[in-house]
């Protein structure tokens, strides 16, 4: 992150940038996926209580979003967006900023948390 700050790059996920992301569908209802993503973000992605988790659910569209937001409330460093495809399947898109600790390792852990139904803070590959 220090390299990024010194080089003047924007902090957090930016529209149109090349932030690492994954997209997949899981055989679970959207509420279960939402709770899993929210729990994992709270347990693993907040640092030492420096970052907050913002979560919102839209029952009408059966979609939700979980963001991990920087200390000043503007920079999203990790995001899980999800939408039900039917009553038992949910499409998930997860994105991270790309700089440690919100890098591809965090992205793998985020995906494994949804897939395994338990919070995973680090996924070994």
N, C-alpha and C positions, 0 to 999 in steps of 0.2 A: 504494500500500500504506500510506503514511503516513496518508492520509485514513481508511482503514479502521481502522488502529490507534487513531487519535485518537477515532473515533466508537464504538469498542468492538465492532465486528463480529468474528465468529469467523474465525480464520485457516484457510484451506484449504477444501476441498470438504466440505460438511456434508449429512447426510441431509435430504432435503426442501427444500433451498435451490434457488435459481434459477441455479446454476452453468451456464455455457454448455456445451452438449454436442452431439455429432453421432452419428448411428447410421446404419450402412450395411453392405452386404455386398460383399466383394471376391472375385474369382475366383482365390483362392490358398488353399493349405492352411494350417491354423492355426499350424503351426510356423514357416512363412515369415513370416506376419504378426507372430507373437510376436517373432521375431528383429529384424524391421524396427522395430517399436515400441520394443523395448529399446535398439537402437542409436541411434535418434533421440533417445530420452530421455537417454541417456548423452552424446551429442554436443551436444545443443542446450538441454536444460531444467535442467541442474544449476547454472546460475549459475557462480560462480567456486569450484567444488567445495564450495559451502555446502549443497547439497541432494544427497540420495542417491537412487539408483534401486533399488527393490525389485521383484523379478520372481518370479513363481511360475507353474508349468505343472502342469496336471493331465492326464496322458495318458489316464486312464480316461474322463474326461468330454470330452476334447479341447478344453480351455479354458485360458485363461491370463489373467494380469493383470499390468500394469506400472504401478507407482506412482512418482511423484516426491514425495519426502517431505522436509519441512522439517528444519532443523538439530537440532531436539529430538526428532525421530522420531515425531511424532504428527500433524502437519498434512500431508495429502495435497493438493498443489497442482495435480497433473495425473495423470490415470488413463486407461489404455487397458485395457478389458476385452474379451475376445474368446472366441468359441465356434465350433467347426466346425459348419457346417450340413450338410455332406457331405464327401467326401474332397477336393474341390477348391474349396470355397467356405467363407468365414469371415464371420460376422457380428461387427461391431466397434462398440463404444460408447466414445467418447472424451469426457472431461470435463475441464474446467480450472476453476480457482478463480474466474477472472473479473477479477482484478486484474493489471496489468502486472508482470512479463512473462508471466504465465500467464493470458492473456486470449484473446479470439477470434482474434487473430493467431497465437498459439501453437497454438490449436486447428486453424486452417486448415493450418498447417505439419505438424502431427501427421497429419492426414488425408492430405495430399499425400505424406508420407513412405511411408505404407502403400500408397497407390495407385500411386506411381511406383517403388517398390522402391529408394529411395535416401533418405538423410537430408536433409531439408529443414528448415532452421532458421527460415526466414521465407517465407511464401507471399504473393505479390503478388496482390491481388484487384482 
